């Protein structure tokens, strides 16, 4: 499922024992080494972050927003 992600997609990423919403800013790598850079905004993340930031994750745990785990 995560392999169909594209830049601009709304996604959910693991964050500690919870999850956070963000948007795909970049996808890089190939095969098992694919990663996603997710842009986090305070409003979209439920104020988990205080200011806009980005985080990189392996593509596997990242899922489209609105799709059950």
KOLKE-914492 format. One record per residue (C-alpha): x, z, y; residue in three letters. Coordinates in nm, 3 decimals. Layout:
N
<rec east="X" up="Z" north="Y" r="ALA"/>
...
REM end
This chain:
69
<rec east="0.000" up="0.000" north="0.000" r="UNK"/>
<rec east="0.275" up="0.092" north="0.249" r="UNK"/>
<rec east="0.441" up="-0.246" north="0.198" r="UNK"/>
<rec east="0.159" up="-0.412" north="0.395" r="UNK"/>
<rec east="0.236" up="-0.215" north="0.713" r="UNK"/>
<rec east="0.321" up="-0.403" north="1.030" r="UNK"/>
<rec east="0.434" up="-0.312" north="1.381" r="UNK"/>
<rec east="0.149" up="-0.159" north="1.581" r="UNK"/>
<rec east="-0.044" up="-0.025" north="1.280" r="UNK"/>
<rec east="-0.183" up="0.328" north="1.305" r="UNK"/>
<rec east="-0.033" up="0.541" north="1.027" r="UNK"/>
<rec east="-0.019" up="0.894" north="0.892" r="UNK"/>
<rec east="0.314" up="1.055" north="0.802" r="UNK"/>
<rec east="0.395" up="1.382" north="0.626" r="UNK"/>
<rec east="0.489" up="1.660" north="0.869" r="UNK"/>
<rec east="0.578" up="1.988" north="0.704" r="UNK"/>
<rec east="0.274" up="2.099" north="0.506" r="UNK"/>
<rec east="0.047" up="1.880" north="0.717" r="UNK"/>
<rec east="0.027" up="1.519" north="0.837" r="UNK"/>
<rec east="0.062" up="1.352" north="1.176" r="UNK"/>
<rec east="-0.078" up="1.028" north="1.315" r="UNK"/>
<rec east="0.141" up="0.772" north="1.488" r="UNK"/>
<rec east="0.201" up="0.398" north="1.526" r="UNK"/>
<rec east="0.455" up="0.176" north="1.351" r="UNK"/>
<rec east="0.725" up="0.084" north="1.603" r="UNK"/>
<rec east="0.969" up="-0.087" north="1.365" r="UNK"/>
<rec east="1.020" up="-0.168" north="0.997" r="UNK"/>
<rec east="1.369" up="-0.227" north="0.863" r="UNK"/>
<rec east="1.562" up="-0.252" north="0.539" r="UNK"/>
<rec east="1.467" up="-0.418" north="0.214" r="UNK"/>
<rec east="1.363" up="-0.319" north="-0.136" r="UNK"/>
<rec east="1.399" up="0.054" north="-0.202" r="UNK"/>
<rec east="1.575" up="0.096" north="0.133" r="UNK"/>
<rec east="1.277" up="0.002" north="0.352" r="UNK"/>
<rec east="1.212" up="0.245" north="0.638" r="UNK"/>
<rec east="0.950" up="0.274" north="0.910" r="UNK"/>
<rec east="1.009" up="0.396" north="1.264" r="UNK"/>
<rec east="0.692" up="0.573" north="1.377" r="UNK"/>
<rec east="0.614" up="0.633" north="1.745" r="UNK"/>
<rec east="0.451" up="0.970" north="1.805" r="UNK"/>
<rec east="0.246" up="1.043" north="2.116" r="UNK"/>
<rec east="0.127" up="1.397" north="2.198" r="UNK"/>
<rec east="-0.240" up="1.289" north="2.209" r="UNK"/>
<rec east="-0.231" up="1.096" north="1.881" r="UNK"/>
<rec east="-0.025" up="1.358" north="1.695" r="UNK"/>
<rec east="-0.258" up="1.646" north="1.776" r="UNK"/>
<rec east="0.009" up="1.774" north="2.017" r="UNK"/>
<rec east="0.258" up="1.831" north="1.734" r="UNK"/>
<rec east="0.512" up="1.671" north="1.969" r="UNK"/>
<rec east="0.535" up="1.764" north="2.337" r="UNK"/>
<rec east="0.654" up="1.426" north="2.459" r="UNK"/>
<rec east="0.664" up="1.072" north="2.318" r="UNK"/>
<rec east="0.926" up="1.034" north="2.046" r="UNK"/>
<rec east="1.005" up="0.831" north="1.735" r="UNK"/>
<rec east="1.092" up="0.933" north="1.380" r="UNK"/>
<rec east="1.216" up="0.727" north="1.085" r="UNK"/>
<rec east="1.076" up="0.765" north="0.734" r="UNK"/>
<rec east="1.120" up="0.587" north="0.404" r="UNK"/>
<rec east="0.821" up="0.352" north="0.375" r="UNK"/>
<rec east="0.673" up="0.512" north="0.061" r="UNK"/>
<rec east="0.516" up="0.829" north="0.208" r="UNK"/>
<rec east="0.378" up="0.644" north="0.514" r="UNK"/>
<rec east="0.016" up="0.532" north="0.480" r="UNK"/>
<rec east="-0.231" up="0.353" north="0.706" r="UNK"/>
<rec east="-0.450" up="0.590" north="0.910" r="UNK"/>
<rec east="-0.796" up="0.627" north="0.763" r="UNK"/>
<rec east="-0.678" up="0.576" north="0.403" r="UNK"/>
<rec east="-0.708" up="0.881" north="0.177" r="UNK"/>
<rec east="-0.391" up="1.013" north="0.018" r="UNK"/>
REM end
